[in-house]
C-alpha cells in the first residue's frame, strides 16, 4: 500500500523540496499552503501522515493540530511538526498538540524520510498483546484503538496510545528509555531520549484528569514503570 502524505507549509520552495524527496521515496504526496486548504483536503482524501509547519500566517500549525486533535481527527493519522524552534519547552508544546514527532530546521530530507518511515511503521504495526487489556480503572482496546477510564472514552495520540498499551500490558515492569524507544517508536535512531520524557509527561497530564497520573512511576536513573493502583 502506498501511503499518502500531506505537506502543509506556506513556503512553496519547502513544499516542492519535500514533495520531490517523498515522491522519490515512493509516497503519494499532496500539499497545502495553509491550514484552511489542508482542512478541505483532509475532508476529501484519506491521509496517513501530515508534515505540518509550526509557523504559518493565519492559523498556525500548532493551532491547526490542536483543533484536529480536539475533533478526534488524528486517531489514525500521524503528524510530524516542522519548526525552527528547538528548546525542550517548544518540543513539549509541539507534542502537546498531538504531534507524533518533531523536526527542527534546518534538516536533511533523508533524516525527515527516516522519521516519516518510523511514524508510519508504528501506526500500521498491529498490537502484540491481547486486544483488550485492563488495569484498575483503565481499559485499553488495541483492536478498536480505544481507551476508557471509569467507562469514559479518552483520546490519545497514536504514539501515546502505543505507550499506554505497552505499560498496561506489562504491569510493574521497569522499562529503560531505550527499551521504550525500541518497542514504541521502533528500531531506528531518529528519536531522542527526551522525546520519550515529553510523551510520558503528556500521558501523565491526560491521566491526571482522572487521578491516574501516579500509575506511571519514574525510576530514577533507569526509566519508567506502570504500577497501576496502589
PASE-729141 format. One line per field, with one value per atom (N, C-alpha, C): x, y, z. Coordinates in Angstrom, 1 decimal, m for minus. Example, Ala and Ser with C-alpha at 12.3 -4.5 7.8 and 13.67 -1.06 7.14 Angstrom:
PASE-729141
xx	(13.2,12.3,13.2,12.8,13.7,12.9)
yy	(m5.7,m4.5,m3.3,m2.2,m1.1,0.0)
zz	(7.8,7.8,7.8,7.1,7.1,7.9)
***
This chain:
PASE-729141
xx	(0.8,0.0,0.9,0.5,1.3,0.7,1.5,1.0,0.8,m0.2,m0.5,m0.1,0.8,1.3,0.9,0.5,0.1,1.1,1.7,2.6,1.9,2.0,1.3,2.3,2.6,3.6,3.3,3.5,3.2,4.3,5.5,6.6,6.6,6.4,6.3,7.6,8.7,10.0,10.2,9.7,9.8,8.8,7.6,6.7,7.2,7.9,8.4,9.6,10.4,11.6,11.1,10.1,9.6,8.9,8.1,7.4,8.3,9.4,10.3,11.0,11.4,12.0,11.1,9.9,8.9,8.4,8.1,7.7,8.9,10.1,11.3,11.4,10.8,10.9,9.7,8.8,7.7,6.3,6.2,5.0,4.1,2.8,1.8,1.8,1.9,2.1,1.1,0.4,m0.4,0.2,m0.1,0.4,m0.6,m0.5,m1.4,m0.6,m1.0,m0.2,m0.8,m1.9,m2.5,m3.3,m3.6,m4.4,m5.8,m6.4,m7.7,m7.7,m6.7,m6.6,m6.4,m5.6,m5.3,m6.6,m7.4,m8.6,m9.6,m9.7,m10.6,m10.0,m8.7,m8.1,m8.3,m8.3,m8.5,m9.9,m10.8,m12.2,m12.5,m11.7,m11.9,m11.1,m9.9,m9.0,m8.5,m8.1,m7.6,m6.0,m5.6,m4.3,m3.7,m2.5,m1.8,m0.9,m0.3,0.6,0.6,0.7,0.7,2.1,2.8,4.0,3.6,3.7,3.0,4.0,4.0,4.9,4.3,5.1,4.6,4.2,5.0,4.7,4.2,2.9,2.2,1.3,1.2,0.3,m1.2,m2.0,m3.4,m3.4,m3.9,m4.0,m2.6,m1.9,m0.6,m0.7,0.4,0.4,0.0,0.5,0.1,m1.4,m2.0,m3.5,m4.2,m3.7,m4.4,m4.4,m3.2,m3.0,m3.9,m3.9,m4.7,m6.2,m6.7,m8.1,m8.4,m7.5,m7.7,m7.7,m6.8,m6.8,m8.1,m8.6,m9.8,m11.0,m11.0,m12.1,m12.0,m10.9,m10.7,m10.4,m9.7,m9.4,m8.0,m7.2,m5.9,m5.7,m6.7,m6.6,m5.8,m6.0,m5.3,m4.3,m4.1,m3.2,m2.0,m0.8,0.4,0.6,1.3,1.7,3.2,3.9,5.3,5.3,5.7,5.8,7.1,7.2,8.4,8.5,9.7,9.8,11.3,11.5,12.9,13.1,12.1,12.2,12.7,13.6,14.2,14.5,13.9,14.0,13.1,13.4,12.5,11.1,10.9,9.5,8.8,9.5,8.9,8.6,9.5,9.2,7.9,7.8,6.7,5.4,5.4,4.3,3.8,4.8,4.5,3.9,4.4,3.8,2.5,2.3,1.0,m0.1,0.1,m0.9,m1.3,m0.6,m0.9,0.1,1.2,2.2,2.9,3.3,4.0,5.5,6.0,7.4,7.6,8.8,9.2,10.5,10.6,11.8,12.2,13.4,13.9,14.6,14.3,15.1,16.4,17.4,17.4,17.5,17.0,17.0,17.3,17.8,18.1,16.8,16.5,15.4,15.5,16.8,17.0,16.6,16.9,16.5,15.0,14.4,12.9,12.3,12.7,12.1,12.3,13.4,13.6,12.5,12.2,11.2,9.8,9.5,8.3,8.1,9.1,9.0,8.7,9.4,9.2,7.8,7.2,5.9,4.8,5.0,4.1,4.1,5.4,5.5,4.8,4.9,4.3,2.8,2.3,0.9,0.2,1.0,0.4,0.7,1.7,2.0,0.9,0.5,m0.5,0.0,m0.9,m0.5,0.0,0.9,1.4,0.7,m0.1,m0.8,m2.3,m3.1,m4.5,m5.2,m6.3,m7.0,m7.6,m7.9,m8.5,m7.7,m7.1,m6.3,m6.8,m7.0,m7.4,m6.5,m6.3,m5.5,m6.2,m6.9,m7.6,m8.7,m8.7,m9.8,m9.6,m8.4,m8.1,m8.3,m9.0,m9.1,m8.6,m7.8,m7.2,m7.7,m8.4,m8.8,m7.9,m6.9,m6.0,m6.6,m7.6,m8.2,m9.0,m9.7,m10.5,m9.8,m8.5,m7.7,m8.5,m8.9,m9.8,m9.3,m9.4,m9.1,m10.2,m10.6,m11.6,m11.1,m11.5,m11.1,m12.4,m12.8,m14.0,m15.2,m15.0,m16.1,m16.1,m15.3,m15.3,m14.2,m14.6,m13.6,m12.6,m11.3,m10.3,m9.4,m9.2,m8.4,m6.9,m6.1,m4.6,m4.1,m3.0,m2.3,m1.9,m1.6,m1.2,0.0,1.0,2.2,1.9,1.1,0.7,m0.1,m1.0,m1.8,m0.9,0.1,1.0,1.8,2.2,2.9,2.1,0.8,m0.1,m0.4,m0.6,m0.9,0.3,1.5,2.7,2.7,2.5,2.5,1.4,0.2,m0.9,m0.8,m0.1,0.1,1.2,2.0,3.2,3.3,2.3,2.2,3.5,4.0,5.2,6.5,6.5,7.8,8.5,9.8,10.5,11.1,10.9,11.4,12.5,13.6,14.6,14.1,14.6,14.2,14.5,15.7,16.0,15.1,14.5,13.5,12.2,11.8,10.6,10.8,12.0,12.2,12.1,12.6,12.6,11.2,10.4,9.1,8.0,8.1,7.0,7.4,8.6,9.0,9.6,10.0,10.6,12.1,12.8,14.2,14.8,14.9,15.5,16.1,17.0,17.8,17.4,16.2,15.8,15.1,14.8,14.1,15.0,15.0,15.9,15.2,16.1,15.6,14.6,14.8,13.9,12.5,12.4,11.0,10.2,10.9,10.2,9.7,10.5,10.1,9.0,9.0,7.9,6.6,6.6,5.4,4.9,5.8,5.4,4.7,5.3,4.7,3.3,3.1,1.8,0.8,1.3,0.5,0.0,0.9,0.5,m0.5,m0.3,m1.2,m2.6,m2.8,m4.1,m4.7,m3.8,m4.2,m4.6,m3.9,m4.2,m5.6,m6.2,m7.6,m8.5,m8.1,m8.9,m8.2,m7.2,m6.5,m5.7,m5.2,m4.5,m3.0,m2.6,m1.2,m0.1,m0.5,0.5,0.7,m0.1,0.1,1.5,2.0,3.3,4.4,5.3,6.3,7.7,8.4,9.7,10.7,11.5,12.6,13.9,14.3,15.5,16.7,17.2,18.4,18.2,16.9,16.6,15.6,14.3,13.3,11.9,11.0,9.6,9.0,8.0,7.3,5.8,4.9,3.5,3.1,2.6,2.3,0.8,0.0,m1.4,m1.9,m2.9,m3.4,m2.7,m2.3,m1.6,m2.5)
yy	(m1.2,0.0,1.2,2.2,3.5,4.4,4.9,5.8,7.2,7.9,9.3,10.3,11.2,12.2,13.6,14.4,15.8,16.7,17.6,18.6,19.9,20.5,21.8,22.9,23.8,24.8,26.0,27.2,28.4,28.7,28.1,28.3,27.3,27.8,27.0,26.2,26.8,26.1,24.9,25.0,23.9,22.8,23.2,22.2,21.4,22.1,21.4,20.5,21.0,20.2,18.9,19.0,17.8,16.9,17.5,16.7,15.8,16.4,15.7,14.5,14.8,13.8,12.7,13.0,12.0,11.1,11.8,11.0,10.1,10.6,9.8,8.6,8.7,7.6,6.7,7.0,6.1,6.5,7.7,8.1,8.8,8.8,9.7,10.9,12.1,13.4,14.4,15.1,16.2,17.4,18.6,19.7,20.8,21.6,22.7,23.9,25.1,26.3,26.9,26.4,27.0,25.9,26.2,25.2,25.1,26.2,26.2,25.3,25.3,24.5,23.0,22.8,21.5,20.8,21.6,21.2,20.6,21.3,20.9,19.6,19.4,18.2,17.0,17.3,16.2,15.7,16.5,16.1,15.3,15.5,14.9,13.7,13.6,12.5,11.8,10.5,9.8,10.0,10.6,11.0,10.1,9.6,8.8,9.6,10.6,11.4,12.9,13.8,15.2,15.7,16.4,17.1,18.6,19.1,20.4,21.4,22.6,23.7,24.4,24.6,25.3,26.7,27.5,28.9,29.2,29.4,29.8,31.0,31.9,33.0,32.5,33.3,32.9,31.9,30.7,29.6,28.9,28.9,28.3,26.8,26.1,24.7,24.1,24.8,24.4,24.5,25.6,25.8,24.7,24.5,23.5,22.1,21.7,20.4,20.2,21.3,21.2,21.0,21.8,21.6,20.2,19.7,18.4,17.3,17.5,16.6,16.7,17.9,18.1,17.5,17.5,17.0,15.5,14.9,13.5,13.0,13.9,13.6,13.1,12.8,12.3,10.9,10.2,8.9,7.9,8.0,7.1,7.8,9.1,9.9,10.4,10.2,10.7,12.2,12.8,14.2,14.4,15.0,15.5,17.0,17.6,19.1,19.5,20.5,21.1,22.5,22.9,24.2,24.6,25.9,26.4,26.4,26.2,26.2,24.8,24.9,23.6,23.4,24.3,24.1,23.0,22.5,21.5,22.0,23.2,23.8,23.8,24.1,24.1,22.7,21.7,20.3,19.9,20.2,19.8,20.4,21.7,22.4,21.7,21.3,20.7,19.3,18.5,17.2,17.3,18.4,18.5,18.6,19.1,19.3,17.9,16.9,15.6,15.1,15.9,15.5,14.3,13.4,12.2,12.4,13.4,13.6,15.1,15.5,16.9,17.1,17.9,18.1,19.6,19.8,21.2,21.6,22.8,23.3,23.8,23.7,23.0,21.5,20.8,19.3,18.8,17.5,16.9,16.1,16.0,15.3,13.8,13.3,11.9,11.6,12.6,12.4,12.5,13.4,13.5,12.2,11.7,10.5,9.3,9.3,8.3,8.4,9.6,9.9,9.5,9.9,9.5,8.0,7.3,5.8,5.3,5.8,5.4,5.6,6.8,7.1,6.2,6.1,5.2,3.8,3.3,1.9,1.7,2.6,2.3,2.5,3.3,3.4,2.2,1.5,0.3,m1.0,m1.0,m2.3,m2.7,m4.0,m4.5,m4.7,m4.7,m5.0,m6.4,m6.6,m7.9,m8.6,m7.8,m8.4,m8.6,m9.1,m9.3,m8.0,m8.1,m6.9,m6.0,m6.6,m5.8,m6.1,m5.1,m5.3,m4.2,m4.6,m3.7,m3.8,m2.6,m2.5,m1.4,m1.9,m1.0,m0.3,1.0,1.8,2.0,1.6,1.8,0.5,0.7,m0.4,0.0,m0.8,m0.5,m1.5,m1.1,m2.0,m1.7,m2.5,m2.3,m2.5,m3.3,m3.6,m2.4,m1.8,m0.6,0.7,0.6,1.8,2.7,2.2,2.9,2.7,3.8,3.7,4.3,3.6,4.1,4.1,5.1,5.2,5.5,4.5,4.6,4.6,3.9,3.9,5.0,6.1,7.2,7.1,7.4,7.3,8.5,8.1,9.1,9.1,10.2,10.3,10.4,9.7,9.8,9.8,10.4,10.4,8.9,8.6,7.2,6.7,7.6,7.2,7.0,7.9,7.8,6.6,6.2,5.0,3.8,3.7,2.6,2.5,3.7,3.7,3.2,3.7,3.3,1.8,1.3,m0.1,m1.0,m0.6,m1.3,m1.4,m0.2,m0.2,m1.0,m0.9,m1.6,m3.1,m3.5,m5.0,m5.5,m4.7,m5.1,m4.5,m4.7,m4.1,m4.4,m3.3,m3.4,m3.6,m3.8,m3.9,m2.6,m2.5,m1.3,m1.3,m0.2,0.0,1.1,0.7,1.7,2.6,3.8,4.6,4.0,3.3,2.7,1.6,0.9,m0.1,0.5,1.6,2.3,2.8,3.3,3.8,2.6,1.5,0.3,m0.2,m0.4,m1.0,m0.1,1.2,2.1,2.9,3.3,4.1,3.2,2.0,1.1,1.2,0.3,0.2,1.2,2.4,3.5,4.5,5.4,6.3,7.7,8.0,9.4,10.0,9.3,9.8,9.9,11.1,11.4,10.9,10.7,10.2,11.2,12.5,13.5,13.4,12.8,12.7,11.7,10.7,9.7,10.5,11.3,12.0,12.9,13.6,14.5,13.8,12.6,11.8,11.3,10.9,10.4,11.5,12.7,13.9,14.2,14.1,14.3,13.2,12.0,10.9,11.1,11.5,11.7,12.9,13.9,15.0,14.6,13.7,13.3,12.4,11.5,10.6,11.4,12.5,13.3,13.8,14.0,14.4,13.4,12.2,11.1,10.5,11.3,11.0,9.6,9.4,8.2,8.5,9.7,10.1,9.4,9.0,8.3,6.8,6.4,5.0,4.8,5.9,5.8,6.3,5.5,5.9,6.1,7.1,7.4,6.6,5.7,5.0,5.8,6.5,7.4,6.7,7.3,6.7,5.5,5.1,3.9,4.2,4.5,4.8,4.9,4.1,4.2,2.9,2.9,1.7,2.0,1.1,1.3,0.4,1.1,0.3,0.2,0.9,0.8,1.4,0.9,1.4,0.8,1.6,1.1,0.4)
zz	(0.0,0.0,0.0,m0.9,m0.9,0.1,1.0,2.0,1.4,1.9,1.4,2.4,2.0,2.9,2.5,3.5,3.2,3.8,2.9,3.4,3.6,4.7,5.0,5.4,4.4,4.7,3.7,4.3,3.4,2.5,2.6,1.7,0.5,m0.7,m1.9,m2.1,m1.8,m2.0,m1.1,0.2,1.1,0.6,0.2,m0.2,m1.4,m2.4,m3.6,m3.2,m2.3,m1.9,m1.2,m0.3,0.4,m0.5,m1.5,m2.4,m3.2,m3.8,m4.6,m3.8,m2.6,m1.7,m1.4,m1.0,m0.6,m1.8,m2.9,m4.1,m4.6,m4.4,m4.7,m3.8,m2.6,m1.7,m1.9,m2.8,m3.1,m2.5,m1.9,m1.3,m2.3,m2.0,m2.7,m1.9,m2.5,m1.8,m2.3,m1.3,m1.6,m0.8,m1.2,m0.4,m0.3,0.8,1.1,1.6,1.3,1.7,2.9,3.4,4.6,5.4,6.6,7.4,6.8,6.3,5.7,4.5,3.6,2.4,2.9,3.9,4.4,5.0,5.6,6.3,5.2,4.1,3.0,2.4,2.3,1.7,2.6,3.9,4.9,4.8,4.5,4.4,3.1,2.1,0.8,0.6,1.2,0.9,2.2,2.1,3.2,3.3,4.4,4.6,5.8,5.5,6.5,7.5,6.9,7.7,7.2,8.2,7.9,8.3,7.4,7.8,7.9,9.1,9.4,9.9,9.2,9.6,10.8,11.8,13.0,12.8,12.1,11.9,10.5,10.5,9.2,9.5,8.5,8.7,8.8,9.5,9.7,10.9,10.6,11.5,11.5,12.7,12.8,12.8,12.5,12.6,14.0,15.0,16.4,16.6,16.2,16.3,15.5,14.3,13.4,14.0,14.4,15.0,16.3,17.1,18.3,18.0,17.0,16.6,16.0,15.2,14.7,15.8,16.8,17.9,18.7,19.0,19.7,19.0,17.7,16.9,16.7,17.2,17.1,15.7,14.9,13.5,13.3,14.4,14.3,14.9,15.1,15.7,14.8,13.5,12.6,11.7,12.0,11.1,11.9,11.4,12.1,11.8,12.7,12.5,12.8,11.9,12.2,12.1,13.2,13.3,12.8,11.9,11.4,11.9,12.6,13.1,13.3,13.4,13.7,15.2,16.0,17.4,17.9,18.9,19.3,20.8,21.6,23.1,23.6,24.8,25.3,25.5,25.9,26.1,24.7,23.6,22.3,21.9,22.2,21.9,22.6,23.9,24.7,24.1,23.7,23.2,21.9,21.0,19.8,20.0,20.9,21.2,21.9,22.7,23.4,22.4,21.2,20.2,19.6,19.9,19.3,18.3,18.1,17.1,17.5,16.6,16.9,16.9,16.2,16.1,15.8,15.9,15.8,15.1,14.1,13.3,13.3,13.7,13.8,12.5,12.0,10.8,11.3,10.5,9.2,9.4,8.4,8.5,7.1,7.1,5.8,5.4,4.1,3.7,4.0,4.0,4.4,5.8,6.7,8.1,8.3,7.5,7.6,7.1,6.0,5.5,6.5,7.2,8.3,9.4,9.7,10.7,10.2,8.9,8.3,8.3,7.9,7.9,9.3,10.3,11.7,12.2,11.9,12.4,11.7,10.4,9.6,10.1,10.4,10.8,12.1,13.0,14.3,14.2,13.3,13.1,12.5,11.7,11.0,11.7,12.6,13.3,14.2,14.1,15.0,16.4,17.3,18.7,18.9,19.9,20.2,21.3,22.1,23.2,22.8,23.8,23.6,23.2,22.6,22.0,23.1,24.3,25.4,26.7,27.3,28.5,29.5,30.7,31.8,33.0,33.6,34.8,35.6,36.7,37.6,36.8,36.7,36.1,34.6,34.1,32.7,31.9,30.8,29.8,28.5,27.8,26.5,25.5,24.5,23.4,22.2,21.9,20.9,19.5,19.4,18.1,17.6,18.6,18.3,18.5,18.9,19.2,20.2,21.3,22.2,23.7,24.4,25.9,26.7,27.7,28.6,30.0,30.8,32.2,32.9,33.8,34.5,33.5,32.4,31.4,30.4,30.6,29.8,28.7,27.4,26.3,26.5,26.3,26.5,25.2,24.6,23.4,23.7,22.9,23.0,21.6,21.4,20.1,19.8,18.5,18.2,19.1,19.2,20.0,21.5,22.0,23.5,23.7,22.7,22.8,22.9,22.0,22.0,23.3,23.8,25.1,26.2,26.3,27.4,27.2,26.0,25.8,26.3,26.0,26.5,28.0,28.6,30.1,30.7,30.2,30.8,30.6,29.5,29.3,30.1,30.7,31.4,32.8,33.6,35.0,35.8,36.4,37.3,36.6,35.3,34.6,34.5,34.7,34.6,33.2,32.5,31.1,31.1,30.5,30.2,29.0,28.9,27.8,26.5,26.4,25.1,24.7,25.8,25.5,25.0,25.6,25.1,23.7,23.4,22.0,21.1,21.4,20.6,20.4,21.4,21.4,21.0,21.2,20.9,19.6,19.5,18.3,17.2,17.5,16.5,16.5,15.8,15.8,14.8,15.2,14.3,15.2,14.7,15.5,15.5,15.0,14.7,15.9,16.9,18.1,19.3,19.9,21.0,22.3,23.4,24.7,25.2,25.0,25.6,25.0,23.8,23.2,24.1,24.6,25.5,26.7,27.3,28.5,28.3,27.1,26.8,26.6,25.9,25.7,27.1,27.9,29.3,30.0,29.9,30.6,30.1,28.8,28.2,28.6,28.6,29.0,30.5,31.3,32.7,32.8,32.0,32.1,31.7,30.8,30.4,31.6,32.1,33.1,34.4,34.6,35.8,35.9,34.7,34.7,35.4,35.5,36.1,37.3,37.9,39.1,38.9,37.7,37.4,37.1,37.2,36.8,37.6,38.8,39.7,39.3,38.3,37.8,37.2,36.6,35.9,36.9,37.3,38.2,37.5,37.9,37.3,38.2,37.6,38.3,38.0,39.0,38.8,38.2,37.2,36.5,35.6,35.5,34.7,33.7,34.1,33.1,33.8,33.4,33.9,34.1,35.1,35.5,35.6,35.1,35.3,36.5,37.5,38.8,39.0,38.2,38.4,39.7,40.3,41.5,42.7,43.7,44.8,45.8)
***
